Amino acid sequence: MVFFVRNGAFGIVIGQALRHPWKECAGVEIVPALHDIAAAALAEAQRAAAAAASAPHSAAAAAFTPQQAAALRALAPCALHLGDILTPCRGTPPTDAAARADVVFCYCSTWPAAGDLLTGLSFALAAVLRKGALVVTTDRRLASEPGAWEFALRATREGVNAETGGASVAYIWEVTQNGVGLI
């Protein structure tokens, strides 16, 4: 399962659900208006997927290219949650979805940090992610708390990002010791 944290109108969640064979795609957004936009977009994608799957030769399905129809038929189940991952709470949809994640993407350029360390996000993710889960952050690093939780940096990738003035660095982390039980 892939999980996206605070990714605006969830376009990336729906895009990943269309492009990759994930078993599930989920995301959490704190801004209600962005969540509502995403819910409408997801509902439209699901309607299109149903049309493409139910009657491949129907007028509704004819609106799509064969590639689009194939992608729509393969749409992974999506869940869009309104909430804040920085305040994890067991039994809530965002926290439960994060706990099932194999990969978590966090666009972190505007997140609160201590220098380049995402201390609050690190605690929140460590509290819910399973050991072995991967986390991708941008421009900022996760913080480990030895004895409580650990994130191991596995790779970095640099790329163009107009939103940050030209370039961003993606950090790819593995949860090597989780902090489940912290919440």
PyMOL commands that set and color helices and strands:
alter all, ss='L'
color gray80, all
select helices_A, chain A and resi 11-19+32-54+61-63+66-73+93-99+119-128+162-164
alter helices_A, ss='H'
color red, helices_A
select strands_A, chain A and resi 2-5+25-29+78-82+103-106+117-118+134-138+141-142+150-161+166-177
alter strands_A, ss='S'
color yellow, strands_A
deselect
rebuild
show_as cartoon
